[in-house]
Amino acid sequence: MNRTVRVQLLNGMSYEGVIVNVDPYNLYLRVNPYTPNARFFYGPNDLILTLSLYVLLVITLMVV
């Protein structure tokens, strides 16, 4: 939680952001607003991408 990661999906797409929440089915990733993703939840100040845990291939910790 609260660490910068790169997430790669089974279909080959990858996203970079900060993990803000995880539940039994989803990973919630705060992403850069300029990242070209279509499935965002627009909160007050953040863009949150919801990813199903079933489509994740790997989560890589990014050293910042």
Secondary structure as the mmCIF struct_conf table of DSSP 4:
data_model
#
loop_
_struct_conf.conf_type_id
_struct_conf.id
_struct_conf.beg_label_comp_id
_struct_conf.beg_label_asym_id
_struct_conf.beg_label_seq_id
_struct_conf.end_label_comp_id
_struct_conf.end_label_asym_id
_struct_conf.end_label_seq_id
BEND BEND1 ARG A 3 ARG A 3
STRN STRN1 THR A 4 LEU A 9
TURN_TY1_P TURN_TY1_P1 LEU A 10 ASN A 11
BEND BEND2 GLY A 12 GLY A 12
STRN STRN2 SER A 14 VAL A 22
BEND BEND3 PRO A 24 TYR A 25
STRN STRN3 ASN A 26 VAL A 31
TURN_TY1_P TURN_TY1_P2 PRO A 33 TYR A 34
BEND BEND4 THR A 35 THR A 35
BEND BEND5 ALA A 38 ALA A 38
STRN STRN4 PHE A 40 TYR A 42
BEND BEND6 PRO A 44 ASN A 45
STRN STRN5 LEU A 47 SER A 52
HELX_RH_3T_P HELX_RH_3T_P1 LEU A 53 VAL A 55
STRN STRN6 LEU A 56 LEU A 61
HELX_LH_PP_P HELX_LH_PP_P1 MET A 62 VAL A 63
#
